[in-house]
Amino acid sequence: MILKLKADKLGIVSSGLCLVYCLAMPFLFLAKTCSATTCSHAPMWWQLIDS
C-alpha cells in the first residue's frame, strides 16, 4: 500500500514537470528564433539563460 502511494506521488510530480516543460518550450523556441532573426535585442531573460 505504501509503495503504491509513493508511485502515485512520483507520477503526479513527473506529469506536473512535463506540463511545465510543454508549456515553456514553445516560448523559449520562439524567443530564440526571434533573437536570431528579426528582433534587434533579445529579451533579458533569454540572455540570462542563453549560453
C-alpha positions in Angstrom: 0.0 0.0 0.0 2.8 2.4 0.9 4.7 1.6 -2.3 1.5 2.4 -4.3 1.2 5.8 -2.7 4.8 6.6 -3.4 4.4 5.6 -7.1 1.3 7.8 -7.3 3.1 10.8 -5.9 6.0 10.2 -8.3 3.6 10.1 -11.2 1.9 13.3 -10.1 5.3 15.1 -9.8 6.6 13.8 -13.1 3.4 14.7 -15.0 3.5 18.2 -13.4 7.1 18.7 -14.6 6.1 17.5 -18.0 3.3 20.0 -18.1 5.6 22.9 -17.2 8.1 21.8 -19.8 5.5 21.5 -22.5 4.1 25.0 -21.7 7.5 26.7 -21.5 9.3 25.2 -24.5 7.3 26.9 -27.3 8.1 30.3 -25.7 11.8 29.5 -25.4 12.0 28.4 -29.1 10.1 31.5 -30.2 12.4 33.8 -28.2 15.5 32.1 -29.7 14.1 32.4 -33.2 13.2 36.0 -32.7 16.5 36.9 -31.2 18.4 35.2 -34.0 16.4 36.6 -37.0 14.2 39.6 -36.7 14.5 41.2 -33.3 17.3 43.6 -32.7 17.6 42.7 -29.0 16.9 39.5 -27.2 14.8 39.7 -24.0 16.8 40.0 -20.8 15.5 36.7 -19.5 16.7 34.9 -22.7 20.2 36.5 -22.3 20.4 35.1 -18.8 19.7 31.5 -19.8 21.3 31.5 -23.3 24.9 30.3 -23.2 
